[in-house]
Structures are given as structure tokens and as C-alpha cells.
Amino acid sequence: MKEQANLVFAVTLVALDAVMTCLAFLIAYLLRPLDGNPNQIILPFSNYVGMMLLSVAALIVVFFFYKLYHLRRGMSRLDELYALLPAVSIGVIAGVALTAFIYRTDVDYPRTMIVLFWFFALVMVGVGRIAHHTVRSTLYARGWGESKVLIVGAGDAGNLILEKIHDSPSLGYRPVGFLDDGRVGQTVFRLPVLGPIDELGTIVEQYGIDEVIVALPEASHNELLSVISRCEDGRVSIKVFPDVFQIMASEVNVGDLNGLPLLTMRDVALRGWRLTLKRIVDMIGSAIILVFISPFLLLIALLVKLDSPGPALYSQERMGLDASPFPCFKFRSMRADAEAETGPVWATKDDPRRTRIGRWLRKYSLDELPNFINVFLGHMSLVGPRPERPVFVKQFRQMVPRYMERHREKAGITGWAQVNGLRGDTSIWERTKYDLYYIEHWSLWFDFKILILTVLKFLRDPNAI
């Protein structure tokens, strides 16, 4: 069933790409007379059908080389659209080259039409792929083309993976059970422990498992290799959940020292022109946002002031780049004397210290809007690890390995951890993992992706307190 579903999805996606590419070519042809050239001779569309078919063939071949027909569960729509940009660009160039080689000067193919075709190919193919992704996710959620998953390890990591699977029905994963040496016969989160780890190969064959996820983050390399070697079925996909504080899939370059192979890890911190580029984006972005939201900021400040005594805006010391303190600006959402008796403590979900307007501000993260002032002043960035207070940093650095590496970059208004639901009273270990992943994989597109996900997700974030 899974193989049939994958084949259907792949074939329909190829067909949809072809149809949307033809439509993009047709639109480019129809808009061609708008290029302002009075001497241009407009030939009937039938003269361009061959060119269109060459362009379609070129795009589909390029898409195959870019592995855009290798359907990966869990790939977001944003990542799918981002992958289209270079593929469509190369495909259009290849199509133009083929057309020039085959048709030579027989048919006019002006530059305006080429540019229009490139633009509308991006738009139309992107729309088609979003629609296909939506239909595919819906069918996965209803059980069509589902992938049977076996989780090796019923500890905290295994439970976390199971929870993520349950929270993402659109991925089409159906957990069958756990393998764990110490809990055979038990039920963990309503999922049976089917046997010990030694029986991995037998259980994979017995239950028709499609994917094995090894959730043994503290296992040694030899133990992991031993577990994987027990799965003799080469058709089964095997994934390993890493130790939270291992080097998390960092970009690695293979070099050599006079013939001795060495692995060179990249410098994960932003430096040079990348740092300058990020700062330019921060300044422009924060300035534009502050101009547009300034009336809203004044309204919130007035509501806070009228709701309870005390300042509408306050600054709280937070730790930023290189663990240097800075004043973090926020709207006051609690009583002015909130920490007079308790001292510095984390806010809780139903914190009694919140004001009436503060409850609403914290629910929708509006108390953090003055952070854009920090971004404009250079204290923070639009995207980065969320800053913590010095008293909490002192605690976490003792508890969490590699925690201080979060401070190798500027703190951000939003971050990779936050768009993955790790806000408020959530695991500091998990948050640190996501923060380090962001630092090690920074790119301008990654920042834009996080900003887009922030807009889509934060208004309905259950962890906002």
C-alpha cells in the first residue's frame, strides 16, 4: 500500500508540474505583446508548442536531478518552495538552451517572454506543489500510504518521538510499538513493547515495519552499530535520534593532512559579510515594523497604564551576545511589585501576578513587541536564541552542557526553538538543542523561514504565557 501510494504521488506530481509549466508558458506568451516593441511579430501559439514541450521536459529532468520527486515526509511547504527557486531557474536556462539549439532562428523567443516564463513557472509550479502537498498530507492523515514505525527505546527519547508522531498525523506515520530490553510486555503511552532490542530483525519482518527510529541517545557508537546491524531488511529506513548535545549534523568538510583524512567542522558563528548582512536585515526590518506598529504600541501602552498602577514599558536585564547583559524592553504584563516577595522566578501558565491586560498580552506575545527597539539598537536580532535573565543563565550553565554556546550569537525576538513549540515553561534541554542547531545551520533563508513560521504559529501557540 505504501509503495503504491508513493508511486501515485510521484506520478501525479510529475503530471502536475508539467501542466503548471505549460500554463506558465501560455501566460508568458499571452503577456508577450506587453514588452513595448512595435516591430515585434506575434506568431500563433501553435508555433511555440514545441518550445513549450522542450521547456517542460527540461524542468522535469532538472527536478529529478534536484530530487524534487523524492517525497520526504515532514518537509515543510516553505522548504519545498525554497527548493524550487534554483531548480526552476536552471530548468528555464536549460529549456532556452535546447530551444536555441533546435530552433535556432526559426521562432522568435524574446527575452521578455523568457523572464515572464521563469516568473510564472515559479508561481504556478509552486501553487501546484502546495496543493499537492495539502492533498498528500490529508490522505496520509486518513491512513492512505501510511508508514509503519517501530521505535527502539521506550525511555524519554522514545516517548518524545511518539508524542511528535501523534502531534503530526499529516506525516502518515503509524507507530506499531517499542523495543526495549527492560520493558518487554509493558505498554508505554498506549503502545506495546513488542520485545527486546535483540529481536529487531524478527519484529521488523513480522510486523511489516517500514521505518525504524532508534531512540537511544546515550548509546555508544558500537551499541548503535550493533542495533542497526540486526535489521537485515534493506528496504527498511533507519533513523537515529541523536544525543541532545552531540554535534548535531553540522556541516563537515573532508580534508587531509598529507594523505591523512581529517574532518573539518565549519565555524558556526556568524562572521564577516554574513554578520553584516544579518545586521542590515535586522535594521531595515525592525525600522519598517516599528513605523507600522507605532500606533498599536501607543494603544497598548495606554491600556497597560489604565489597567494597573506602574510603568507601561519596563526594561529587564537579559544576557545577549558573548553573555553580555543588555536592557530588554517589554510591556509590563504583571503587577509592578510582582517579584517583591518571590525574587526572580519563571512565569507559569496561570500566573496570579498577571494583570487583566497582561493576560491578553502574554497570550498573544504582544508584551514582546518593544523587543523591536532592542533589534534596531543592536542589542538583539530578529531571529536568534531567546535571551534569559542572568540569574537563570547561571543556573542553566551548570545543568545543561553547551548551554553557553547559545551566546555565540545575538539573542532574537523569535527562534527555531520557539517556532517548534518550545516557549514558556518547556524543556530547557530541548530549547538548547534547537538553539544550537540554528547557530550551526544559519542562513538568511533559515531566518526568513523562522520569521514566516512565527507569523503563522505564534498567535495560536499554547505555550505562550
N, C-alpha and C positions, 0 to 999 in steps of 0.2 A: 504493500500500500504506500509506504513512504517513497519507494523508488518510482512508482507510477506518478505520485503527486509531484515529485521533483522534476520528472520529465515533462509533465503537463505545464508546470510553472515555467520551466525553461523555454519550452516551445512557444507558449503564449507570450512570453516576454520578448522573444526574438521577433515574433509577428507584430507585436505592439510597437516595438522600436521601429520596425520597417514602415508601418502605417503612419506613425507620427513623423518620421523623417520625410516621407512623401508629402505629408500635409505641410510640413515646414518649407519644403522646396516649392510647393504650389503657392504658398503665401508670399515667399520671396519673389516668385515670378510675377504675381499679381501686383506687387508693390514696386516692381522694377521700373515702370514708367515714371515714378516719382523722383528719379535721380536727377532730373533737370537738364538732360541732354536732348535738345530739339532734333538733332540729326540721327538719333538712335532709331533703328528699325526694329519694330516689335514683331517677332515671328510667332506663329501659333504655338500653343503649348505642346502640341504633338511633336514638334521639333526638339523639345527638351526632355522627352520621356526617357530616352537613352541615357542622357546625362544624369537624370534623377535616379535611375536604377543603378548607375555606377556609384553615385554618392551613397545610396542606401547600402550597397554591397561593401563599400569602403568602411562605412561607420560600423556595420555589424562585425566585420573582420577585426577592426581595431578594438571593438568592445570585447571580443573573445580574447584578444591578447591582454587586455586590461582586466580580465577575469570578472567582467560585469555580468556574466551569466552563471557565475559560481555563486549561487544564492546562499548567503550566510545568515543563519538565524541570529537575531539580535542586532543586526546592523541597522542603525537609525536612518530615518528618511534624510536627515541632514547630511550624513556621511555618504549616502547613496547619491545625493545631488552633487556633493562636492567632487565625488569621483568622476562625475560626468564631464566636468569642465575640461580637463586635459584630454579625455578620450574623444569628446566631440570635436575639440579643436584639431587634434591630429587626424581624426576621421575626415573632417572637411578638407583639410590640406591634401590628404591622400586622394580624396574624390576629385579635387581640382586638378591634381597631377595626372590622374587617369584620364580625365576628360580632355586635358590639353594634349596628352599623348595620342589618344584615339581619334578625337575630332579635329585636332589641330585648329584650323581657322574656319571650319565649315559652319559652326554655330557660334553666335555671339554670346559670351558669358562674362558680362561686365563685373567689375569689382564690387559695385553696389549690391548686385544680386548675391554675390558670394558672402558679403558681410551680413546681409539680411538672412541668408540661409543659415549661416553659423548661429546668429542670434536666435532665430525661431527654432532651430534644431535643439538648442539648449532648453528653450522654454517648452516646446511640445514634447520632446522626449522626457524631460523632467516631469511634466504633468502626467504623462503616461506611466512613468515608473512609480510615482506617488500613488496613483490609482491602483496599479498592480500590487504594490506593497500593502495597501489597505485591504484589498480583496484577499491577498495571501494571508495576512495576519488574521483576518476574520475566519477564514477556513481552518487555519491552524488552531484557533481558539475553540472551534467546534469539533476538533478531533480529526480533521481530514489531513492526512500527511504527517501525523504526529510522530515524534521521535521518542522511543523508549529509552529512559535514562536510568542507569544504575550508579549509585553514589557509594564510593568506597570510603568508609569512615563515618561513624554516626555521632561524632563529637560536635563541638561548637561550629567548626568549619562546615561540616556536613549539614547541620541544621540551618546554617546561614544560606547555603546553596539551595536547599529545599525551599526555604522561605522566598528566595528570589524567584525560583521557578513558579511557585504558587502565585506570586505577585505579577507574573508576566505570562498570562495564558496565551498571548498572541505569538509567543515564540514556538508554540507547538510541542513543548517538552512534556512527556508524561513520566513522572518518576515511578519506577517499579518497586524499588526497595533499596536497602542499605546492605553493605557488607561490613562487618565489624567483629573482630575476634572476641571481644568481651561482652557482646550483647546479642548473641545468636538466639533467635526465638522471641526476642522482645519486639515491642512496637514503639517506634520513636516518631513523634508527631504524626501518628496515624499511618505510618509507613513501616512495613515489617523489615526486620533484619534477617535477610534470607540465608545468611551463612557466614563463615569466617572468610578472611581475605584469601586464604589458600585456594578456595573454590571459585575464584573469579572466572576462570575459563569455562568451567562447567555451568555456572549460573548464566553467563552470557549466552551460551548456546541453548540452555534450557528455556530461558525466557525471551529469546529473540531480541537481545539488547542492541540498540543502535549506537548508543553513546555511553561511555564510562567517564565519570568525573571523579578523580582521585582527590579526596579532601583530607589529606594527612599532612598538614603544613609543617609539622615538626619532624617528619620522617627524613632520614638521611638520603643521600643520593643513591646509595646502594639499595636501601629499602624500597625506594620508588622504582628503581630499575627492576627489582625483584617482582614488585606488584605488576608492573606493565608487562613483564615477560610471561606472566601467567595467562594473559589474554592472547590466545593464539589465532583468533579470528581476525584476519587482516582487514575486514570490512568495517570493523567497529572503530569509531572515532574515540580517541582517548585524550582527555584534557586533565591538567593537573592544576589544582588550586594552590598557589604559591604561599610560602611563608609571608606573612604581612610585611616583614622587614627585610626580605631578600631584595636584591637589586631587581626591580620589577620590570622585566622586559626592556631594559634600557637599550638604546641603540648601540650596537657593538661593531667596531671595525676590526677586521682581522689583519694584522700586520706581521712583521717578522723582524727578528734581531739576528742578522747574519744566518738566515735559514731556520732559526728557532721561532715557531709561531707564537705570537702574543695577541691577546685581546685588548684592544684599546677602547676604554669607555669614554664617551663624549663628556665634555664639560656641561653639566646640566644647568648651570646658572646662566641667565641672560647676560650677554656681554656684547660690547661693540655696537655695531649698527642695529642689531636686534633690540638692544636695550633702548636705543634712541627711537627706533620705530614704535616700540610699545609706548614710550612716553609721549610721542606725538599723538598717537591714537587716544591715549588717556586724556590729554589736554583738550583735544578737539571734541571728543565725545562728552566729557564732563561739562565743558563750556556750553555746548549745544543743549544738553539735558537741563542744566541749571537755568538757562534762559527760558526754556519752555515750561519748566515746572515751578518757576519762582512764584506765580500767583497761588499755586497749590500749597507751596511751602508756607506762605504767609497765612493762608487759611488754617492750616494745621497748627501753626504756632498760636494763632488766636484761640482755637478750640482747646488746646492744651492749657493755655493761660486761664481761660474761663472755667475749665473743668476742675482745677485744683490749684492751691497756692504753690508758688515756686516758679523757677525759670522755665520757659518753654523749650529752650535749647540748652544742652549742657555738654561738657566735654569729659571724657573718661580716658584715663591713661591706658594705652594699649601698646603691645610690642610689634614692631614692624621689621623692616629690612635690617639685617645684621643684629637683630634683637634690640634695636634702639627704640626707646619709648617715644610716643607721639600722642597728641591730644585727639581723640576720636570723637567727632561731633555727632550727636544723636538728638532726636526729640525725646523729651522726658516722658516716659510711659508709666512711671511708678511715683509713689509719694516722694517728696523731696527728702525725707528722712528715712528712706527705705532700708538703708544699711546701718542705721544708727545703733541698733541693738545686735544685729547678726554679724556685722562686718561683711567683707566681700564673699558672696555666695552666688551660685548659679541660679538663674531664674528657672522656675518649674512651670509645668503646663497650666495649672490653675493657681498661679502665684497670687496670694491675697494682697500683695503690695501694689498690684497694678491699679491704676486709676480707671475710670469708666472709658475715657477716650483712649487710654493706654492699652486697654484690652483689644480694642479695634486696630490700633496702630500696629501692635505686635503680631496680630493675626495675619495682617497683610504686609508685614515687613516695612511699613511706611515710616516707622521710627528711625530707619536707617537711611532715609533719603538725604539727610545732611552729610552723609559719607562722601557725596559727590564734591563737596567743598574740599574734603581731605584729598580727593583724587586730583582736583585742579591745583591744589597747593603742593602736590608731590609727596604727601605722606603715604598715600595708598595708590593702588591701581584699580582699574575697573574689574579686573579678574586676577585672582590670586588666593592664597590661603587666608581664611578669615582670621583677623587679629584677636589675640587673647590678652587678658589683663596680666600684668607682671606676676601677681600672686598665684595665678593658675599656671602660668608658664613654669614657674619654679616647681610646682607640684608635678606637672606633666613630664618635665625633662627627667625626673627621677623615675617615673613609671614607664614611660614609652621610649623604647630605643629609637634613635634617629629623629626624635621629635624636633630638636633644634634646627634640623636641616630645612624645616619649613620656612625659617627666617633667612634663607639664602636669597629670597625674592621678596618684593614688596607685598604687603597684605592687600587683599582685594575686597571689593564690595560683595562679590559673589565668587564662587569657585567650583571646581569639579566635584568636590565633596558635597556641596550644597545642592547642586542640581541632581545629585544621586540620592537625595533624601536625608543626608546626614547633617541636619541642622538641630539647634536646640540641645535637648538632653539626649544625645545619641553617643555611640561609642567613640571615644577619643582615639582609640587604636585604628578603627576603620577610617575615621576622618584623616588621620595622619597618612594612612596608606594612599588615599585618594589625592591628598595634597602633594605627596612625593611623586606620585605618578604624573601629576600635572607639571611639576617642575622639571621632571626628566623628559617630558614629551612636549614641551612648549612649542607652539607655532601660532602665527597670527590667526590662522583658520580655527585652531583649537579655542582661542579666546572668543572669536565670533560665535562659534558653536555654543560655548557656555553661556554667552550673553543671550542668544536666541532661546536656549532651553530655560534660562532664568525667567524670561518674559512669559514663556508658556507654562511653567510649572509653579512659580513661587506663589501665585495668587491662590493656589489650592494645596499648598504644602501643609500636611497635617502636623509637621514638627515645628512650625513657626509658633513661638510662644512670646 
